[in-house]
Amino acid sequence: MSNLSNLPNIGVELEKQLAAVGITTVVELKSIGSREAWLRIYQQDPSACFMRLCALEGAIQGIRWHNLDRETKDSLKEFYHKHKQ
């Protein structure tokens, strides 16, 4: 596929999901951002969870999602709950 799987947190399945929503490069993912990428995935896969959103943000930052700072996690959690139905 692409080099997305070279990023932290991006395995084969998440890379496939990203490709399915038109995100195939690291540049595209960084340009679109974790929130928009997650929303696109969520539209196709309603089981997209909070950890997937964190995984995308961690990938963009180049870190494991577990290491995201508290402020970022709180912001992502607020976004997640706002959009998750």
Kinemage of the C-alpha trace (Angstrom):
@kinemage 1
@onewidth
@group {chain A} dominant
@subgroup {mainchain}
@vectorlist {calphas} color= white
{ca met a 1} P 0.000 0.000 0.000
{ca ser a 2} L 1.533 3.316 1.008
{ca asn a 3} L 4.017 4.458 3.582
{ca leu a 4} L 1.288 5.242 6.112
{ca ser a 5} L 2.035 1.983 7.926
{ca asn a 6} L 5.497 3.344 8.675
{ca leu a 7} L 3.866 5.800 11.071
{ca pro a 8} L 3.294 4.875 14.711
{ca asn a 9} L -0.173 3.419 15.390
{ca ile a 10} L -0.978 2.733 11.723
{ca gly a 11} L -1.311 -0.966 11.028
{ca val a 12} L -2.495 -2.704 7.907
{ca glu a 13} L -6.199 -2.411 8.719
{ca leu a 14} L -6.120 1.297 9.580
{ca glu a 15} L -4.038 1.935 6.482
{ca lys a 16} L -6.726 0.166 4.417
{ca gln a 17} L -9.431 2.273 6.049
{ca leu a 18} L -7.519 5.451 5.296
{ca ala a 19} L -7.070 4.407 1.667
{ca ala a 20} L -10.787 3.650 1.414
{ca val a 21} L -11.566 7.242 2.370
{ca gly a 22} L -9.005 8.729 0.000
{ca ile a 23} L -6.045 9.203 2.329
{ca thr a 24} L -3.055 7.369 0.900
{ca thr a 25} L 0.010 9.374 1.909
{ca val a 26} L 1.536 10.807 5.055
{ca val a 27} L 1.271 14.292 3.546
{ca glu a 28} L -2.462 13.817 2.944
{ca leu a 29} L -3.035 12.551 6.474
{ca lys a 30} L -1.149 15.468 8.005
{ca ser a 31} L -2.946 17.946 5.759
{ca ile a 32} L -6.393 16.540 6.520
{ca gly a 33} L -5.743 16.043 10.216
{ca ser a 34} L -6.791 13.341 12.635
{ca arg a 35} L -10.292 14.643 13.232
{ca glu a 36} L -11.312 14.845 9.576
{ca ala a 37} L -9.639 11.511 8.823
{ca trp a 38} L -11.556 9.906 11.696
{ca leu a 39} L -14.849 11.436 10.537
{ca arg a 40} L -14.315 9.991 7.067
{ca ile a 41} L -13.580 6.567 8.522
{ca tyr a 42} L -16.530 6.823 10.915
{ca gln a 43} L -18.917 7.482 8.020
{ca gln a 44} L -17.914 4.114 6.550
{ca asp a 45} L -17.336 2.272 9.825
{ca pro a 46} L -19.588 3.346 12.719
{ca ser a 47} L -17.503 1.200 15.072
{ca ala a 48} L -14.606 3.680 14.751
{ca cys a 49} L -13.624 4.243 18.363
{ca phe a 50} L -11.866 6.878 20.428
{ca met a 51} L -8.607 4.920 20.327
{ca arg a 52} L -8.665 5.044 16.525
{ca leu a 53} L -8.957 8.830 16.693
{ca cys a 54} L -6.036 8.933 19.127
{ca ala a 55} L -4.048 6.571 16.904
{ca leu a 56} L -4.482 8.954 13.982
{ca glu a 57} L -3.389 11.962 16.043
{ca gly a 58} L -0.407 10.069 17.411
{ca ala a 59} L 0.577 9.039 13.892
{ca ile a 60} L 0.492 12.671 12.796
{ca gln a 61} L 2.618 13.680 15.779
{ca gly a 62} L 4.955 10.734 15.241
{ca ile a 63} L 4.299 9.161 18.650
{ca arg a 64} L 2.413 6.215 20.109
{ca trp a 65} L -1.115 7.324 20.932
{ca his a 66} L -0.580 6.375 24.587
{ca asn a 67} L 1.957 9.193 24.796
{ca leu a 68} L -0.354 11.993 23.665
{ca asp a 69} L -0.435 14.773 26.236
{ca arg a 70} L -3.481 15.093 28.483
{ca glu a 71} L -4.703 18.310 26.809
{ca thr a 72} L -4.688 16.658 23.387
{ca lys a 73} L -6.479 13.565 24.685
{ca asp a 74} L -9.107 15.716 26.401
{ca ser a 75} L -9.658 17.725 23.224
{ca leu a 76} L -9.962 14.553 21.163
{ca lys a 77} L -12.371 13.048 23.689
{ca glu a 78} L -14.594 16.127 23.492
{ca phe a 79} L -14.555 15.932 19.675
{ca tyr a 80} L -15.287 12.201 19.763
{ca his a 81} L -18.294 12.532 22.055
{ca lys a 82} L -19.645 15.402 19.979
{ca his a 83} L -19.606 13.321 16.788
{ca lys a 84} L -20.202 9.753 17.989
{ca gln a 85} L -23.885 8.883 17.754
